[in-house]
Amino acid sequence: MMFLLGIGAVFAQDFNVTVYGSYVFDDSFDSYYDYNAYYNGKIKGGLQWGIGGEYKPSPYMGVELTYFRQDTDSPTTYQTLYSNGVQRTNFDLGINYLMLGGNRYFSSPNAPFQGFGGLMAGVMFANLHNPDLDRDSDVTKFSWGAKLGGIYWMSDYVGIKLQAQLLSAVQAAGGGFYFSAYGPQTGVTTYSTIYQFSLGGGLVFSLN
């Protein structure tokens, strides 16, 4: 009997799927690792889309796995030991985040509006393409994030989520993008950190 009650309790919990769409603001970066070799540039803002699946073991707590994607440009000025003077390139940049985190809800589970806050950790996968030299470079970094917002439930099964979110990729350890006479490569020397702030939200679907 206790076993059956336990099974029922597990399946009585909530499971939500969210389709995300947000605007990410510009972020500047730089790396001065030598007196005559450096780069600085900007990750341009734009649309960031994603999808998330959230399991709620209680009405006030949730565990969410999310994926975010942004395709953008990165105008960059750089100089290396092997380049002839300062170079400028508008790189094509694709950024992917795979994040796992916890959400804390502040309102009653029966209220039409639920406020929430959350923290995340995961990895960023990025691809940098040099259109001048037709070369690519890939990098994987530890990332973390935070978000704050609310959900307005239009019915028992569909809600509108509004949120502010910060995603950051830590560049202080390991390899990162750097620039040479042969185009973007992957190497050990960068100390800049990416901070991407976004405003947006999405549609939440309750699968209960």
Backbone torsions as a table, in degrees:
resi	resn	phi	psi	omega
1	MET	NA	-47.0	178.6
2	MET	-61.4	-36.8	178.6
3	PHE	-62.0	-44.9	-179.9
4	LEU	-65.0	-37.9	177.3
5	LEU	-64.4	-38.2	178.6
6	GLY	-64.8	-42.7	177.2
7	ILE	-60.7	-42.9	179.8
8	GLY	-64.1	-37.2	179.7
9	ALA	-65.7	-38.4	179.2
10	VAL	-62.5	-48.8	-176.5
11	PHE	-76.8	-9.0	177.1
12	ALA	-82.9	-10.0	-178.2
13	GLN	-76.2	163.1	-175.2
14	ASP	-86.9	148.2	171.1
15	PHE	-136.4	122.4	-177.5
16	ASN	-118.5	146.6	172.0
17	VAL	-119.0	130.2	-179.0
18	THR	-120.4	132.4	171.7
19	VAL	-101.5	118.5	-171.8
20	TYR	-101.0	148.8	170.5
21	GLY	-152.1	122.4	-175.6
22	SER	-143.7	162.0	172.6
23	TYR	-102.0	124.5	178.6
24	VAL	-98.2	132.7	-179.4
25	PHE	-83.6	160.5	178.6
26	ASP	-58.2	149.8	174.8
27	ASP	-139.3	130.6	179.2
28	SER	-94.2	152.2	178.5
29	PHE	-146.3	158.8	176.0
30	ASP	-157.9	161.4	176.8
31	SER	-151.2	113.1	178.8
32	TYR	-114.1	89.7	-174.9
33	TYR	-105.7	2.9	178.1
34	ASP	-159.0	155.0	-175.5
35	TYR	-65.4	-23.0	179.4
36	ASN	-128.9	23.7	176.8
37	ALA	-141.4	122.9	-175.9
38	TYR	-161.0	170.3	164.6
39	TYR	-149.7	151.7	170.8
40	ASN	-149.6	146.5	-176.0
41	GLY	-168.5	-161.4	-175.0
42	LYS	-144.9	137.8	168.8
43	ILE	-93.1	113.9	-175.0
44	LYS	-69.9	147.6	178.2
45	GLY	-74.2	171.8	180.0
46	GLY	160.4	-166.1	-177.2
47	LEU	-73.6	133.5	169.8
48	GLN	-122.5	122.1	179.9
49	TRP	-114.9	164.5	-179.0
50	GLY	-175.1	-179.7	178.4
51	ILE	-146.3	145.1	-179.2
52	GLY	-140.5	148.2	174.0
53	GLY	-120.9	126.8	-174.4
54	GLU	-123.5	128.2	172.8
55	TYR	-104.6	128.8	-177.8
56	LYS	-112.8	99.5	178.4
57	PRO	-69.3	-16.1	175.3
58	SER	-146.7	163.5	-179.9
59	PRO	-62.5	-18.3	-174.2
60	TYR	-110.6	-1.8	-178.9
61	MET	-133.9	143.3	177.0
62	GLY	-142.9	149.4	175.0
63	VAL	-117.2	121.7	-171.8
64	GLU	-125.1	133.9	172.1
65	LEU	-106.0	122.4	-175.3
66	THR	-128.5	151.5	174.1
67	TYR	-127.4	130.7	178.2
68	PHE	-125.5	147.5	-179.5
69	ARG	-139.1	136.8	173.5
70	GLN	-138.3	132.5	173.1
71	ASP	-111.1	122.5	-172.2
72	THR	-151.1	-173.2	177.0
73	ASP	-116.2	156.5	178.4
74	SER	-136.3	85.3	176.2
75	PRO	-66.8	124.4	-170.5
76	THR	-136.9	139.0	171.9
77	THR	-108.0	131.5	-175.5
78	TYR	-152.2	157.4	176.4
79	GLN	-147.3	139.4	178.7
80	THR	-126.6	175.2	177.6
81	LEU	-63.6	-22.9	-173.2
82	TYR	-107.3	0.5	-178.4
83	SER	-96.6	154.7	178.0
84	ASN	-93.1	87.5	-179.9
85	GLY	82.6	-173.3	-178.2
86	VAL	-76.8	137.0	178.2
87	GLN	-118.1	151.8	178.9
88	ARG	-132.2	128.3	-179.2
89	THR	-140.9	140.9	173.0
90	ASN	-99.1	96.4	-175.3
91	PHE	-78.1	148.3	170.6
92	ASP	-87.8	129.7	-173.1
93	LEU	-130.6	127.7	173.2
94	GLY	-115.9	124.9	-175.4
95	ILE	-119.2	127.7	177.4
96	ASN	-123.3	136.7	173.9
97	TYR	-121.2	134.0	170.0
98	LEU	-120.0	112.8	-168.3
99	MET	-127.4	144.4	173.9
100	LEU	-125.4	130.9	-176.7
101	GLY	-157.6	177.3	179.9
102	GLY	-114.7	142.7	177.0
103	ASN	-116.2	139.3	176.3
104	ARG	-116.3	122.0	-178.8
105	TYR	-97.7	141.4	-172.7
106	PHE	-108.2	-12.7	-175.8
107	SER	-105.3	167.0	176.2
108	SER	-62.0	139.3	-179.4
109	PRO	-62.3	-18.5	179.8
110	ASN	-94.6	-2.6	-179.6
111	ALA	-77.1	147.2	178.9
112	PRO	-68.5	-23.0	178.3
113	PHE	-120.4	130.7	179.0
114	GLN	-123.3	119.9	172.6
115	GLY	-83.9	152.7	-179.0
116	PHE	-152.9	160.7	170.4
117	GLY	-141.7	153.3	-177.4
118	GLY	-155.6	158.6	174.1
119	LEU	-124.3	148.2	-176.7
120	MET	-137.7	157.7	171.9
121	ALA	-146.9	149.4	-179.0
122	GLY	176.1	-143.1	-177.2
123	VAL	-133.5	149.7	171.9
124	MET	-110.4	130.2	172.8
125	PHE	-112.1	124.3	-178.1
126	ALA	-130.4	146.6	175.3
127	ASN	-123.7	127.5	179.5
128	LEU	-113.7	124.6	-179.8
129	HIS	-115.0	128.4	176.6
130	ASN	-92.6	105.2	-177.6
131	PRO	-69.3	-22.5	179.9
132	ASP	-70.7	-38.1	-176.3
133	LEU	-111.5	-2.8	-178.9
134	ASP	55.4	49.1	179.0
135	ARG	-124.3	151.6	-178.4
136	ASP	-122.7	153.3	174.2
137	SER	-142.0	138.6	-179.5
138	ASP	-119.4	149.0	179.3
139	VAL	-146.5	148.4	175.8
140	THR	-125.6	129.4	-175.6
141	LYS	-134.1	149.3	168.7
142	PHE	-64.9	140.6	178.8
143	SER	-138.1	158.7	177.1
144	TRP	-141.0	164.3	-178.6
145	GLY	-157.9	166.7	177.2
146	ALA	-145.9	151.0	-179.7
147	LYS	-149.6	155.8	-179.5
148	LEU	-149.5	132.6	-178.3
149	GLY	-178.9	-153.4	-178.7
150	GLY	-157.5	161.9	178.2
151	ILE	-123.6	127.4	172.4
152	TYR	-103.6	116.4	-177.3
153	TRP	-87.3	113.5	177.9
154	MET	-77.7	-24.5	175.9
155	SER	-153.9	-174.8	177.7
156	ASP	-68.9	-12.8	-171.4
157	TYR	-123.5	-14.5	-176.7
158	VAL	-133.3	132.0	177.7
159	GLY	-136.8	159.9	175.3
160	ILE	-105.9	124.1	179.6
161	LYS	-103.8	131.0	171.9
162	LEU	-120.0	134.3	-177.0
163	GLN	-156.9	154.8	167.1
164	ALA	-106.3	137.8	-172.8
165	GLN	-140.3	143.4	173.8
166	LEU	-123.2	126.7	173.2
167	LEU	-120.5	136.2	-177.9
168	SER	-134.5	134.1	174.8
169	ALA	-107.9	121.6	-175.3
170	VAL	-83.2	124.9	-177.4
171	GLN	-108.2	5.1	-168.4
172	ALA	-75.3	-15.1	-178.2
173	ALA	-135.0	149.2	177.1
174	GLY	83.7	-156.5	-176.6
175	GLY	-92.0	167.0	177.7
176	GLY	-162.4	-177.2	175.7
177	PHE	-71.9	134.2	164.9
178	TYR	-142.5	172.3	-168.3
179	PHE	-124.4	137.8	179.5
180	SER	-134.3	-179.0	178.4
181	ALA	-66.0	-14.4	-178.4
182	TYR	-103.0	11.2	178.7
183	GLY	101.3	-179.0	-176.8
184	PRO	-64.8	133.8	177.8
185	GLN	-125.4	-179.3	174.2
186	THR	-114.3	129.9	-176.8
187	GLY	-159.9	-179.1	-178.4
188	VAL	-106.0	111.4	175.5
189	THR	174.6	-7.0	-173.9
190	THR	-94.9	143.8	-177.6
191	TYR	-127.7	11.4	178.3
192	SER	-83.0	154.9	179.7
193	THR	-123.9	137.9	179.7
194	ILE	-89.8	130.4	172.8
195	TYR	-123.1	117.4	-179.5
196	GLN	-117.6	111.4	179.2
197	PHE	-101.4	135.5	-177.2
198	SER	-137.5	154.0	172.5
199	LEU	-125.6	133.9	-179.4
200	GLY	170.7	-136.9	-179.0
201	GLY	163.3	-137.1	-178.3
202	GLY	167.9	-170.9	176.6
203	LEU	-104.5	133.2	179.7
204	VAL	-108.3	131.6	179.2
205	PHE	-118.0	120.7	176.0
206	SER	-85.8	127.5	-176.6
207	LEU	-101.2	22.8	-178.4
208	ASN	-88.5	NA	NA
